[in-house]
Amino acid sequence: MKKSLSEERYRHPEKRGRVDTELVRKPPWIRVRAPQGEGYNKTRETVRRFGLHTVCEEAGCPNIGECWSKSHASLMIMGGVCTRGCSFCNVATGKPEGLDPFEPFGVARSVKEMGLRHVVITSVDRDDLPDGGAGHFCDTVRAVRELCPSTTIELLTPDFRDKKGALEKVVEAKPDVFNHNLETVPRLYPTVRPGARYFLSLWLLKRVKELDGEMFTKSGMMVGLGESDDELYQVMDDMRMADVDFLTLGQYLQPTLKHAKVERFLSPDGFSRLGSVARGKGFLQVASSPFTRSSYHADDDFAEMREKRRAKLSG
């Protein structure tokens, strides 16, 4: 009997250990419109004019059409080449070029031109740099603050590979949100995030709160890499022990045949259930849906999270 695509688990055990000849067929709820429209074209033109990289393009985000049509773009600093090779990520891996000292100003100019009230700034991993790129993050925050003082800033950082003083430097720059994704469960790190360490990432989030208890922290996970729900619940508990405020949960989508395979597609109802569990564990804000990504609706979510904290403190 043909397996229903609406089933929570959608597996191909017979293909394990072999090279796939085609991507796993997506279920009906994984559908996106082709990018188009005046807003999309305007955002693309702004990004091109300032010579910027975006995680929207580099990582092949399925939400690029929707976000760019609303002039929302997640800016990726320090180039488009990463020093690591995670099996889920479509960003190029190799030896990066040197840093562009004018990039922070270009980012600030683009934020001003797009009229962003909230900007997400991320980067490739730069293990080749003495501080992992922490100083460049700080320069970018300062440039945006100077040119766009009313814009709130969310940094989505790498783990800096425990480079001394790097995290402290970034926290001192006072972004409104410090975001670092755990991405998956600890059991899968050797194959999914071979260059990272689960407990280092967890420590990073905990350390931010120790350095600045008022700073919002955020982290995200992908569903569909072979994890169990119980493992997801354990990571949620670990995040809460680290006092993470905001959790994002989204469906992993295999970029190419060379990347990690999708082991299951979780239905929208399944994501709603995970979101309910997460809220029950005490997260201040939760975003959970097949298309949720770290920067998806980040502006609205940040505004809502800030109001929730204010209400909690005043109540």
Beta strands, then each sheet from edge to edge (+ up, - down):
strand 1: 53-54
strand 2: 75-77
strand 3: 81-82
strand 4: 92-93
strand 5: 118-123
strand 6: 152-156
strand 7: 177-179
strand 8: 216-223
strand 9: 246-251
strand 10: 285-288
sheet 1: 1+ 2- 5- 6- 7- 8- 9- 10-
sheet 2: 3+ 4+
end
